[in-house]
Amino acid sequence: MSEKSRVSLIGLGSMGTAMAHRLLDQGFDLDFWNRSTKDVSDLLAKGAHQTSLNDALNNDFVLSLLSNDVAALEVFSDENLTEAKPGTIHINMSTVSPAAAETLAARHSSHGVGYIAAPVLGRPIAITNGKLLIVAAGNAKDIEAARGIFDKVSAQLWNVGEHHGQSNVVKLGVNYNLIHALQAIGESVALVESAGVDPNTFMEILTHTAFTGSAYAGYGPMIVNRAYTPPGFSMTMGLKDVKLIEDAAADVGLTLPVASVLHELFERAIDDPDLTDLDWSAIAELTRQRKLS
C-alpha cells in the first residue's frame, strides 16, 4: 500500500473526525461521508473529499466509526452493499454487539466485500497522538491487506481470530473494566473528600504506583476536578456499552452481578439535567451527591 492510497471514512463523530485527520496527516487521500450535515471545512481545507455513500463504498478500503448497531446495520445494508466494489475491505472500528458484527460479516460476504471487525481502544486524542489500540478479527488475508492502514493509525494491533464477534467481545470486556474504574474512582474520591483529604493529593498517591494506567491517570484528575466538559465520551454511549455488555454476557449464559448497578447509574445520570450532557466519567457525581441512597 502506497502512502497516497485513497481510502474512505464513514462517520464523523468525535472519533471519526479524529480518524479523518489522522488519515490525512499520515498521507492518505481521503473520501468521507457522514449521515448528518456538519461543518467539515477543516477536512476540506486539508484536501479531503466529501462524497456520496455509494462512491465511498468504491474505494479499496472503507473505515467506519458509527455510533451503534442500528447505524452500522442501516448504513451497511444489503441494498447499499450492492453498490460496493467487489473486493473492497470494510474496517469497522465501531463498538457494536458481537451479534451485529456477525450479521455484518455475513452480509458483506454475500456481496463479495471483505469485513474486518476492528473496534478501537482510546479516546479521540489517542487517535491524534498515534496511540490508538485496535482489536481486529476476521479473515487473516483481509487483516494483512489492511496492515498499511493499521500501522499508520494505531500504536498496536491485536488479531484475536477469524470470528468477527470475538473482537467486539474483547472491546466490551475492556470497556466493562473501564466503567468499573470510573465508579471506583468516584467512590474513593467521595470517601476521601468526605474525610477532609485533598482529592488531588489522594489521586497522586493512587496513581503513583498501584494504578498507573491511562484509565486512572486520565479519568482520575477529571473526576477530582469535575472536568467533564467537553465530553470525550457521552453518557448515552456509556449506557449503550453497558447494555451491549449485558447482552453479550446473556448470549454466553453469564450473569454479571455488578452490571445492573452500572446500568442504573448511567440511566440516573442521563435523567439528571446537570449530568446528561457531560463526559461519562461524571457518573462519579452520583456518589458525591448521595443520589443512590
PAZAKOL-120749 format. One record per residue: residue number from 1; chain; y, z, x of N, C-alpha, C in turn. Coordinates in steps of 0.001 Angstrom, whole numbers. Layout:
! PAZAKOL-120749
ZAKOL   num   chaine       nc2       nc3       nc1      cac2      cac3      cac1       cc2       cc3       cc1
ZAKOL   NUM        A         Y         Z         X         Y         Z         X         Y         Z         X
...
***
This chain:
! PAZAKOL-120749
ZAKOL   num   chaine       nc2       nc3       nc1      cac2      cac3      cac1       cc2       cc3       cc1
ZAKOL     1        A     -1198         0       843         0         0         0      1243         0       875
ZAKOL     2        A      2116      -967       643      3351     -1030      1414      4349       -36       858
ZAKOL     3        A      5323       321      1689      6302      1315      1263      7207       778       159
ZAKOL     4        A      7224      -559       -28      8062     -1126     -1076      7232     -1555     -2283
ZAKOL     5        A      6074      -946     -2468      5269     -1229     -3640      6055      -858     -4894
ZAKOL     6        A      5856     -1645     -5959      6527     -1374     -7228      5611      -532     -8099
ZAKOL     7        A      6137       585     -8588      5381      1476     -9460      6196      1746    -10713
ZAKOL     8        A      5507      2211    -11743      6172      2585    -12988      6080      4084    -13191
ZAKOL     9        A      7089      4636    -13843      7083      6048    -14220      7423      6151    -15695
ZAKOL    10        A      6599      6907    -16410      6810      7110    -17838      7024      8596    -18094
ZAKOL    11        A      8186      8934    -18665      8511     10324    -18973      9568     10878    -18050
ZAKOL    12        A     10765     11139    -18583     11875     11614    -17769     12366     12985    -18216
ZAKOL    13        A     11424     13920    -18357     11818     15317    -18473     12253     15816    -17110
ZAKOL    14        A     12329     17116    -16937     12789     17635    -15651     11829     17266    -14525
ZAKOL    15        A     10533     17311    -14792      9553     16948    -13770      9551     15446    -13517
ZAKOL    16        A      9601     14668    -14580      9599     13217    -14431     10826     12707    -13707
ZAKOL    17        A     11974     13290    -14009     13204     12868    -13332     13131     13180    -11843
ZAKOL    18        A     12630     14371    -11509     12464     14718    -10095     11491     13761     -9413
ZAKOL    19        A     10416     13393    -10110      9446     12459     -9542     10062     11082     -9342
ZAKOL    20        A     10901     10650    -10281     11570      9357    -10132     12410      9326     -8862
ZAKOL    21        A     13170     10382     -8636     13994     10444     -7423     13126     10493     -6167
ZAKOL    22        A     12031     11224     -6237     11134     11299     -5076     10559      9933     -4738
ZAKOL    23        A     10125      9190     -5730      9577      7858     -5503     10617      6931     -4882
ZAKOL    24        A     11827      6978     -5402     12897      6143     -4856     13221      6546     -3423
ZAKOL    25        A     13292      7840     -3185     13615      8328     -1839     12520      7995      -826
ZAKOL    26        A     11296      7822     -1319     10174      7511      -444      9936      6001      -307
ZAKOL    27        A     10852      5210      -825     10814      3774      -560     10130      2912     -1590
ZAKOL    28        A      9768      3474     -2731      9132      2667     -3766     10171      1948     -4617
ZAKOL    29        A      9840       765     -5074     10596       117     -6140     10099       713     -7454
ZAKOL    30        A     11028      1118     -8316     10647      1905     -9486     11106      1277    -10787
ZAKOL    31        A     10156      1084    -11696     10443       782    -13090     10193      2058    -13890
ZAKOL    32        A     11026      2337    -14884     10812      3559    -15665     11055      3318    -17135
ZAKOL    33        A     10383      4130    -17920     10543      4105    -19382     10458      5522    -19898
ZAKOL    34        A     11316      5847    -20872     11315      7168    -21481     11278      7018    -22989
ZAKOL    35        A     10648      7957    -23663     10520      7860    -25121     11856      8015    -25836
ZAKOL    36        A     12755      8800    -25263     14048      9033    -25897     15172      8561    -24981
ZAKOL    37        A     16350      8425    -25558     17513      7980    -24806     18097      9143    -24005
ZAKOL    38        A     18408      8894    -22741     19066      9898    -21921     19876      9203    -20838
ZAKOL    39        A     20745      9951    -20196     21576      9396    -19135     20710      9135    -17899
ZAKOL    40        A     20611      7888    -17522     19792      7511    -16358     20641      6832    -15293
ZAKOL    41        A     21946      7055    -15343     22853      6357    -14433     22548      6669    -12971
ZAKOL    42        A     22097      7923    -12702     21811      8267    -11317     20603      7499    -10787
ZAKOL    43        A     19624      7263    -11641     18456      6482    -11223     18811      5007    -11048
ZAKOL    44        A     19607      4491    -11954     20022      3092    -11845     20844      2870    -10585
ZAKOL    45        A     21683      3844    -10248     22520      3721     -9056     21693      3682     -7779
ZAKOL    46        A     20498      4273     -7822     19614      4278     -6660     18673      3081     -6630
ZAKOL    47        A     18828      2184     -7613     18048       955     -7588     16860       910     -8520
ZAKOL    48        A     16655      1948     -9326     15548      1933    -10283     15859       958    -11410
ZAKOL    49        A     14824       515    -12105     14966      -470    -13178     14411        94    -14471
ZAKOL    50        A     15263       176    -15501     14805       633    -16810     14134      -526    -17530
ZAKOL    51        A     12943      -293    -18065     12164     -1390    -18609     11530      -969    -19924
ZAKOL    52        A     10798     -1897    -20547     10066     -1592    -21773      8738      -931    -21426
ZAKOL    53        A      8117      -313    -22411      6815       292    -22183      5790      -766    -21796
ZAKOL    54        A      5800     -1904    -22492      4831     -2956    -22174      4963     -3419    -20727
ZAKOL    55        A      6197     -3613    -20288      6398     -4053    -18906      6016     -2960    -17916
ZAKOL    56        A      6276     -1703    -18287      5918      -601    -17399      4411      -537    -17168
ZAKOL    57        A      3647      -978    -18150      2193      -939    -18050      1621     -2129    -17286
ZAKOL    58        A      2476     -2932    -16695      2012     -4112    -15975      2227     -4037    -14475
ZAKOL    59        A      2531     -2852    -13972      2533     -2648    -12527      1151     -2174    -12077
ZAKOL    60        A       896     -2237    -10786      -411     -1817    -10279      -655      -328    -10510
ZAKOL    61        A       427       470    -10446       306      1915    -10637      1346      2395    -11645
ZAKOL    62        A       893      3227    -12582      1762      3832    -13581      1592      5341    -13484
ZAKOL    63        A      2682      6054    -13246      2662      7518    -13234      3270      8004    -14540
ZAKOL    64        A      2691      9044    -15127      3286      9598    -16337      3414     11103    -16228
ZAKOL    65        A      4506     11606    -16790      4772     13044    -16880      5323     13298    -18278
ZAKOL    66        A      4415     13467    -19223      4774     13657    -20622      4524     15105    -21027
ZAKOL    67        A      5105     15516    -22143      5194     16945    -22445      3912     17567    -22974
ZAKOL    68        A      3067     16791    -23641      1897     17410    -24267       866     16354    -24657
ZAKOL    69        A      -233     16809    -25267     -1312     15915    -25687      -803     14832    -26634
ZAKOL    70        A       -22     15259    -27619       434     14315    -28646      1214     13168    -28016
ZAKOL    71        A      2119     13504    -27107      2925     12465    -26468      2055     11542    -25628
ZAKOL    72        A      1133     12101    -24856       286     11278    -23994      -605     10353    -24817
ZAKOL    73        A     -1201     10876    -25881     -2087     10065    -26711     -1312      9002    -27484
ZAKOL    74        A       -79      9300    -27833       753      8329    -28557      1199      7196    -27642
ZAKOL    75        A      1678      7541    -26451      2172      6510    -25532      1021      5641    -25025
ZAKOL    76        A      -101      6278    -24681     -1239      5537    -24152     -2284      5327    -25248
ZAKOL    77        A     -1800      4735    -26326     -2662      4405    -27461     -3459      3146    -27151
ZAKOL    78        A     -4493      2886    -27949     -5263      1642    -27789     -4352       433    -27922
ZAKOL    79        A     -3432       502    -28881     -2522      -625    -29094     -1667      -892    -27864
ZAKOL    80        A     -1102       150    -27278      -250       -32    -26106     -1057      -441    -24883
ZAKOL    81        A     -2248       110    -24730     -3069      -219    -23558     -3564     -1657    -23602
ZAKOL    82        A     -3572     -2246    -24778     -3930     -3663    -24884     -2968     -4527    -24077
ZAKOL    83        A     -1732     -4051    -23930      -707     -4810    -23209      -741     -4554    -21706
ZAKOL    84        A     -1545     -3600    -21262     -1579     -3259    -19839     -2325     -4319    -19033
ZAKOL    85        A     -1886     -4499    -17803     -2554     -5446    -16912     -3909     -4881    -16500
ZAKOL    86        A     -4986     -5649    -16649     -6293     -5162    -16192     -6247     -4791    -14710
ZAKOL    87        A     -6842     -3656    -14392     -6829     -3193    -13007     -5707     -2237    -12686
ZAKOL    88        A     -4721     -2132    -13581     -3675     -1118    -13412     -4317       265    -13356
ZAKOL    89        A     -3752      1149    -12549     -4241      2524    -12471     -3156      3464    -12976
ZAKOL    90        A     -3507      4218    -14004     -2586      5202    -14573     -2878      6564    -13967
ZAKOL    91        A     -1862      7170    -13362     -1958      8513    -12782     -1239      9469    -13731
ZAKOL    92        A     -2008     10212    -14504     -1424     11118    -15491     -1195     12474    -14847
ZAKOL    93        A        65     12797    -14572       425     14044    -13908       805     15146    -14889
ZAKOL    94        A       634     14888    -16175       999     15853    -17203       -53     16946    -17335
ZAKOL    95        A       362     18071    -17913      -581     19129    -18273     -1050     18875    -19698
ZAKOL    96        A     -2256     18325    -19812     -2848     18068    -21120     -4181     18806    -21197
ZAKOL    97        A     -4751     18845    -22367     -6027     19527    -22548     -7147     18722    -21896
ZAKOL    98        A     -8229     19389    -21490     -9384     18653    -20971     -9912     17627    -21968
ZAKOL    99        A     -9900     17973    -23250    -10373     17033    -24271     -9501     15786    -24316
ZAKOL   100        A     -8185     15967    -24246     -7282     14820    -24250     -7484     13971    -23007
ZAKOL   101        A     -7735     14614    -21866     -7976     13873    -20623     -9198     12974    -20760
ZAKOL   102        A    -10271     13484    -21350    -11477     12678    -21518    -11261     11554    -22527
ZAKOL   103        A    -10514     11840    -23583    -10191     10801    -24561     -9375      9687    -23917
ZAKOL   104        A     -8383     10069    -23139     -7546      9079    -22467     -8353      8267    -21463
ZAKOL   105        A     -9244      8915    -20733    -10054      8210    -19747    -10922      7150    -20412
ZAKOL   106        A    -11566      7532    -21530    -12409      6573    -22247    -11576      5432    -22818
ZAKOL   107        A    -10415      5754    -23314     -9528      4746    -23900     -9072      3748    -22830
ZAKOL   108        A     -8686      4253    -21673     -8263      3372    -20580     -9416      2486    -20123
ZAKOL   109        A    -10596      3074    -19990    -11756      2320    -19514    -12071      1149    -20427
ZAKOL   110        A    -11915      1356    -21728    -12233       286    -22681    -11274      -891    -22561
ZAKOL   111        A    -10127      -664    -21920     -9146     -1741    -21734     -9081     -2211    -20278
ZAKOL   112        A    -10024     -1778    -19462    -10044     -2212    -18065     -8933     -1621    -17227
ZAKOL   113        A     -8436      -451    -17620     -7346       216    -16916     -7887      1494    -16272
ZAKOL   114        A     -7593      1711    -15000     -8023      2925    -14325     -7254      4135    -14807
ZAKOL   115        A     -7882      5289    -14733     -7230      6526    -15170     -7561      7653    -14211
ZAKOL   116        A     -6536      8294    -13683     -6697      9469    -12827     -5993     10633    -13510
ZAKOL   117        A     -6740     11697    -13782     -6126     12927    -14273     -5628     13691    -13058
ZAKOL   118        A     -4312     13826    -12946     -3727     14393    -11725     -2604     15370    -12042
ZAKOL   119        A     -2895     16455    -12780     -1838     17430    -13073     -1270     18032    -11791
ZAKOL   120        A        -2     18380    -11866       719     18838    -10678       979     20337    -10751
ZAKOL   121        A      1066     20946     -9576      1370     22367     -9452      2704     22503     -8739
ZAKOL   122        A      3691     23037     -9447      5008     23195     -8840      6109     22851     -9808
ZAKOL   123        A      7296     23367     -9518      8477     23091    -10318      9167     21834     -9792
ZAKOL   124        A     10209     21342    -10480     10892     20129    -10007     11337     20196     -8553
ZAKOL   125        A     11781     21376     -8094     12245     21496     -6719     11115     21231     -5733
ZAKOL   126        A      9869     21529     -6132      8731     21248     -5254      8547     19741     -5073
ZAKOL   127        A      8811     18978     -6131      8738     17518     -6015      9821     17032     -5067
ZAKOL   128        A     11037     17493     -5285     12169     17064     -4468     11951     17392     -2992
ZAKOL   129        A     11362     18552     -2719     11181     19004     -1334      9878     18535      -699
ZAKOL   130        A      9105     17748     -1430      7847     17270      -882      6778     18330      -775
ZAKOL   131        A      6868     19381     -1588      5905     20477     -1526      4993     20526     -2741
ZAKOL   132        A      4981     19468     -3522      4176     19421     -4730      2687     19428     -4387
ZAKOL   133        A      1898     20109     -5223       452     20129     -5086      -155     19387     -6271
ZAKOL   134        A     -1223     18632     -6020     -1835     17812     -7062     -3336     18059     -7092
ZAKOL   135        A     -3865     18212     -8302     -5310     18338     -8509     -5765     17089     -9264
ZAKOL   136        A     -6606     16278     -8631     -6996     14994     -9205     -8468     14966     -9582
ZAKOL   137        A     -8769     14188    -10609    -10157     13927    -10999    -10228     12509    -11549
ZAKOL   138        A    -11355     11872    -11300    -11547     10511    -11781    -12387      9708    -10813
ZAKOL   139        A    -12384      8397    -11010    -13137      7505    -10142    -12635      7608     -8707
ZAKOL   140        A    -13565      7823     -7772    -13177      8041     -6371    -12426      6839     -5809
ZAKOL   141        A    -12811      5630     -6212    -12126      4429     -5715    -10686      4372     -6227
ZAKOL   142        A    -10470      4786     -7469     -9110      4811     -8005     -8250      5813     -7247
ZAKOL   143        A     -8813      6987     -6987     -8053      8013     -6276     -7718      7548     -4870
ZAKOL   144        A     -8663      6905     -4213     -8398      6404     -2863     -7359      5297     -2894
ZAKOL   145        A     -7416      4442     -3917     -6427      3361     -4040     -5024      3910     -4220
ZAKOL   146        A     -4925      5086     -4873     -3615      5701     -5131     -3178      6623     -4012
ZAKOL   147        A     -3941      6680     -2941     -3650      7614     -1858     -2241      7440     -1304
ZAKOL   148        A     -1774      6199     -1223      -441      5942      -687       657      6577     -1517
ZAKOL   149        A       424      6698     -2827      1391      7384     -3692      1266      8888     -3523
ZAKOL   150        A        44      9389     -3597      -162     10831     -3465       411     11354     -2141
ZAKOL   151        A       211     10599     -1072       698     11044       236      2215     11126       288
ZAKOL   152        A      2878     10290      -488      4344     10250      -462      4997     11281     -1372
ZAKOL   153        A      4297     11707     -2412      4947     12588     -3393      4416     14016     -3374
ZAKOL   154        A      3405     14295     -2542      2830     15636     -2562      2549     16139     -1160
ZAKOL   155        A      2374     17443     -1063      2002     18067       209       501     18231       337
ZAKOL   156        A      -209     18277      -796     -1654     18498      -772     -2273     17911     -2031
ZAKOL   157        A     -3415     17260     -1856     -4178     16711     -2978     -5589     17267     -2921
ZAKOL   158        A     -6070     17767     -4053     -7474     18167     -4174     -8161     17231     -5158
ZAKOL   159        A     -9289     16657     -4766    -10125     15848     -5647    -11266     16748     -6126
ZAKOL   160        A    -11276     17055     -7430    -12264     18011     -7949    -13420     17341     -8673
ZAKOL   161        A    -13508     16012     -8586    -14688     15370     -9138    -14391     14179    -10036
ZAKOL   162        A    -15465     13628    -10590    -15384     12419    -11409    -14963     12707    -12847
ZAKOL   163        A    -15275     13896    -13353    -14987     14211    -14755    -13515     14575    -14908
ZAKOL   164        A    -12806     13753    -15658    -11348     13854    -15709    -10856     15214    -16196
ZAKOL   165        A    -11554     15794    -17178    -11093     17061    -17728    -11122     18209    -16745
ZAKOL   166        A    -11896     18063    -15653    -12008     19174    -14704    -10683     19492    -14018
ZAKOL   167        A     -9909     18470    -13702     -8629     18747    -13047     -7678     19470    -13987
ZAKOL   168        A     -7777     19145    -15273     -6915     19823    -16236     -7343     21267    -16454
ZAKOL   169        A     -8660     21548    -16373     -9128     22931    -16435     -8592     23719    -15242
ZAKOL   170        A     -8609     23098    -14060     -8076     23764    -12868     -6590     24076    -13061
ZAKOL   171        A     -5838     23103    -13556     -4405     23322    -13775     -4169     24465    -14761
ZAKOL   172        A     -4945     24499    -15832     -4789     25577    -16802     -5169     26919    -16194
ZAKOL   173        A     -6203     26935    -15332     -6576     28170    -14653     -5469     28679    -13756
ZAKOL   174        A     -4812     27758    -13043     -3680     28142    -12194     -2548     28697    -13053
ZAKOL   175        A     -2225     28001    -14138     -1133     28461    -14998     -1446     29795    -15655
ZAKOL   176        A     -2715     30031    -15949     -3096     31308    -16550     -2801     32461    -15585
ZAKOL   177        A     -3116     32257    -14309     -2776     33265    -13304     -1270     33435    -13175
ZAKOL   178        A      -541     32330    -13233       908     32384    -13104      1537     33152    -14262
ZAKOL   179        A      1043     32899    -15479      1576     33609    -16642      1305     35103    -16525
ZAKOL   180        A       119     35459    -16035      -167     36869    -15780       822     37454    -14771
ZAKOL   181        A      1135     36679    -13736      2077     37156    -12723      3451     37418    -13331
ZAKOL   182        A      3904     36522    -14214      5202     36719    -14859      5226     38039    -15620
ZAKOL   183        A      4156     38300    -16368      4113     39532    -17146      3984     40756    -16248
ZAKOL   184        A      3171     40635    -15191      3018     41768    -14272      4336     42102    -13587
ZAKOL   185        A      5068     41072    -13161      6376     41306    -12542      7309     41973    -13541
ZAKOL   186        A      7342     41442    -14761      8223     42007    -15770      7935     43470    -16053
ZAKOL   187        A      6650     43811    -16158      6285     45192    -16451      6609     46122    -15283
ZAKOL   188        A      6327     45680    -14058      6584     46547    -12907      8081     46717    -12665
ZAKOL   189        A      8856     45638    -12889     10309     45757    -12749     10871     46712    -13803
ZAKOL   190        A     10370     46589    -15037     10832     47512    -16085     10504     48954    -15725
ZAKOL   191        A      9347     49184    -15118      8931     50528    -14723      9866     51122    -13682
ZAKOL   192        A     10129     50360    -12609     10954     50926    -11535     12406     51035    -11949
ZAKOL   193        A     12897     50088    -12740     14271     50198    -13248     14434     51466    -14081
ZAKOL   194        A     13435     51729    -14942     13499     52909    -15812     13473     54201    -15014
ZAKOL   195        A     12900     54126    -13806     12850     55313    -12939     14051     55404    -12021
ZAKOL   196        A     15023     54480    -12165     16246     54522    -11379     16150     53894    -10008
ZAKOL   197        A     15104     53108     -9767     14938     52428     -8477     15610     51059     -8534
ZAKOL   198        A     16282     50677     -7447     16892     49358     -7352     15776     48300     -7423
ZAKOL   199        A     15767     47435     -8447     14671     46476     -8585     14637     45442     -7465
ZAKOL   200        A     15781     45147     -6862     15767     44213     -5736     15044     44816     -4532
ZAKOL   201        A     15248     46114     -4300     14507     46794     -3242     13013     46789     -3551
ZAKOL   202        A     12680     47056     -4809     11278     47017     -5207     10660     45645     -4956
ZAKOL   203        A     11400     44583     -5305     10859     43241     -5135     10693     42914     -3653
ZAKOL   204        A     11590     43397     -2817     11443     43203     -1368     10174     43879      -873
ZAKOL   205        A      9911     45071     -1371      8696     45791      -983      7449     45055     -1486
ZAKOL   206        A      7504     44614     -2739      6348     43967     -3356      5964     42678     -2653
ZAKOL   207        A      6972     41892     -2265      6690     40573     -1687      6619     40587      -168
ZAKOL   208        A      6799     41743       451      6793     41795      1911      5417     41504      2487
ZAKOL   209        A      4398     42085      1901      3040     41911      2419      2031     41608      1328
ZAKOL   210        A      2052     42409       257       977     42336      -734      1009     41060     -1574
ZAKOL   211        A      2194     40631     -1997      2321     39476     -2885      3355     38517     -2303
ZAKOL   212        A      2912     37694     -1362      3831     36833      -614      3916     35414     -1169
ZAKOL   213        A      3114     35096     -2184      3063     33726     -2684      4307     33326     -3452
ZAKOL   214        A      4373     32047     -3779      5568     31486     -4422      5797     32050     -5817
ZAKOL   215        A      4735     32445     -6522      4919     32988     -7866      5756     34258     -7824
ZAKOL   216        A      5400     35173     -6936      6130     36432     -6841      7466     36263     -6119
ZAKOL   217        A      7459     35512     -5016      8701     35332     -4256      9715     34507     -5025
ZAKOL   218        A      9223     33592     -5867     10129     32745     -6640     10574     33377     -7941
ZAKOL   219        A      9602     33830     -8728      9934     34374    -10044     10410     35825     -9981
ZAKOL   220        A      9984     36573     -8969     10398     37969     -8872     11911     38148     -8889
ZAKOL   221        A     12644     37491     -7981     14098     37629     -7998     14733     37116     -9296
ZAKOL   222        A     14146     36080     -9908     14679     35590    -11178     14607     36675    -12241
ZAKOL   223        A     13467     37361    -12296     13284     38407    -13296     14170     39613    -12990
ZAKOL   224        A     14212     40031    -11730     15034     41178    -11348     16491     40955    -11726
ZAKOL   225        A     16988     39759    -11450     18410     39474    -11645     18711     38725    -12945
ZAKOL   226        A     17693     38583    -13793     17835     37893    -15077     18431     36493    -14908
ZAKOL   227        A     17976     35803    -13870     18484     34457    -13560     17599     33414    -14242
ZAKOL   228        A     17725     33302    -15552     16815     32489    -16349     17375     31119    -16729
ZAKOL   229        A     18583     30820    -16263     19160     29513    -16564     19661     28866    -15272
ZAKOL   230        A     19568     27551    -15159     18909     26663    -16121     17401     26847    -16074
ZAKOL   231        A     16724     26656    -17190     15277     26871    -17207     14545     25787    -16409
ZAKOL   232        A     13639     26216    -15545     12795     25259    -14846     11582     24892    -15662
ZAKOL   233        A     11185     25803    -16566     10034     25592    -17440     10313     26369    -18712
ZAKOL   234        A     10186     25724    -19841     10667     26312    -21085      9667     27263    -21725
ZAKOL   235        A     10151     28095    -22625      9298     28981    -23402      8284     28184    -24215
ZAKOL   236        A      8748     27092    -24818      7859     26266    -25636      6709     25713    -24817
ZAKOL   237        A      7007     25277    -23606      5951     24759    -22741      5014     25875    -22308
ZAKOL   238        A      5543     27084    -22130      4694     28216    -21794      3697     28510    -22899
ZAKOL   239        A      4176     28510    -24151      3276     28725    -25282      2255     27603    -25380
ZAKOL   240        A      2700     26389    -25134      1765     25256    -25150       630     25482    -24173
ZAKOL   241        A       968     25941    -22966       -60     26158    -21951     -1028     27268    -22353
ZAKOL   242        A      -506     28348    -22946     -1392     29423    -23383     -2368     28908    -24445
ZAKOL   243        A     -1863     28109    -25365     -2741     27548    -26398     -3799     26634    -25781
ZAKOL   244        A     -3409     25819    -24815     -4378     24953    -24141     -5433     25779    -23414
ZAKOL   245        A     -5010     26872    -22795     -5945     27761    -22090     -6931     28378    -23077
ZAKOL   246        A     -6431     28858    -24206     -7319     29450    -25216     -8318     28415    -25731
ZAKOL   247        A     -7846     27201    -25976     -8733     26150    -26476     -9777     25760    -25437
ZAKOL   248        A     -9352     25654    -24175    -10289     25291    -23112    -11358     26363    -22949
ZAKOL   249        A    -10968     27621    -23064    -11931     28715    -22971    -12913     28665    -24135
ZAKOL   250        A    -12402     28440    -25331    -13271     28365    -26509    -14282     27236    -26384
ZAKOL   251        A    -13860     26126    -25786    -14750     24969    -25637    -15967     25271    -24766
ZAKOL   252        A    -15822     26245    -23855    -16951     26601    -22986    -17531     27964    -23358
ZAKOL   253        A    -17164     28468    -24551    -17757     29689    -25060    -17214     30968    -24470
ZAKOL   254        A    -15996     30928    -23950    -15396     32117    -23347    -14318     32711    -24247
ZAKOL   255        A    -14203     34021    -24200    -13070     34719    -24790    -12287     35366    -23656
ZAKOL   256        A    -11008     35060    -23578    -10146     35626    -22541     -9364     36784    -23165
ZAKOL   257        A     -9687     38020    -22828     -9141     39182    -23543     -7620     39273    -23555
ZAKOL   258        A     -6968     38835    -22487     -5513     39010    -22398     -4759     37820    -22988
ZAKOL   259        A     -5458     36733    -23249     -4776     35514    -23703     -4015     35733    -25003
ZAKOL   260        A     -4594     36493    -25921     -3924     36711    -27203     -2639     37503    -27029
ZAKOL   261        A     -2622     38423    -26063     -1398     39193    -25787      -308     38267    -25255
ZAKOL   262        A      -675     37406    -24307       295     36473    -23743       777     35482    -24799
ZAKOL   263        A      -125     35066    -25668       237     34177    -26780      1319     34835    -27633
ZAKOL   264        A      1096     36105    -27978      2066     36816    -28797      3407     36968    -28087
ZAKOL   265        A      3385     37204    -26798      4618     37330    -26029      5473     36077    -26157
ZAKOL   266        A      4850     34923    -25934      5622     33686    -25997      6102     33394    -27416
ZAKOL   267        A      5304     33700    -28405      5763     33492    -29776      6974     34361    -30075
ZAKOL   268        A      6943     35620    -29613      8078     36520    -29854      9318     36053    -29102
ZAKOL   269        A      9121     35556    -27879     10263     35068    -27100     10888     33844    -27751
ZAKOL   270        A     10052     32961    -28262     10559     31758    -28924     11312     32116    -30201
ZAKOL   271        A     10873     33164    -30892     11545     33593    -32121     12832     34357    -31848
ZAKOL   272        A     13057     34769    -30607     14250     35545    -30245     15356     34574    -29826
ZAKOL   273        A     16465     34505    -30568     17524     33541    -30234     18144     33760    -28858
ZAKOL   274        A     18021     34983    -28329     18575     35257    -27000     17645     34811    -25874
ZAKOL   275        A     16397     34537    -26195     15410     34193    -25166     14869     32774    -25283
ZAKOL   276        A     14905     32203    -26463     14158     30978    -26725     14522     29814    -25817
ZAKOL   277        A     15775     29734    -25362     16209     28607    -24536     16208     28918    -23050
ZAKOL   278        A     15686     30081    -22670     15680     30481    -21257     14395     30040    -20573
ZAKOL   279        A     14355     30218    -19260     13142     29951    -18495     12012     30836    -19014
ZAKOL   280        A     10778     30347    -18911      9647     31099    -19455      9463     32470    -18811
ZAKOL   281        A      9999     32656    -17621      9903     33965    -16974     10688     35033    -17728
ZAKOL   282        A     11550     34621    -18656     12324     35576    -19449     11460     36347    -20446
ZAKOL   283        A     10155     36063    -20505      9286     36937    -21305      9339     38368    -20770
ZAKOL   284        A      9768     38521    -19515      9929     39862    -18951     10903     40704    -19769
ZAKOL   285        A     11862     40052    -20424     12855     40802    -21193     12240     41519    -22388
ZAKOL   286        A     11112     41027    -22878     10465     41702    -23998     10003     43103    -23592
ZAKOL   287        A      9524     43232    -22366      9124     44550    -21872     10345     45424    -21618
ZAKOL   288        A     11358     44823    -21015     12589     45581    -20759     13183     46127    -22056
ZAKOL   289        A     13127     45339    -23092     13760     45706    -24355     12828     46506    -25265
ZAKOL   290        A     11604     46773    -24786     10629     47559    -25551     10331     46919    -26898
ZAKOL   291        A     10289     45570    -26906     10086     44898    -28186      8638     44824    -28619
ZAKOL   292        A      7732     45284    -27770      6318     45263    -28143      5832     46627    -28624
ZAKOL   293        A      6739     47590    -28702      6335     48932    -29136      6131     48976    -30636
***
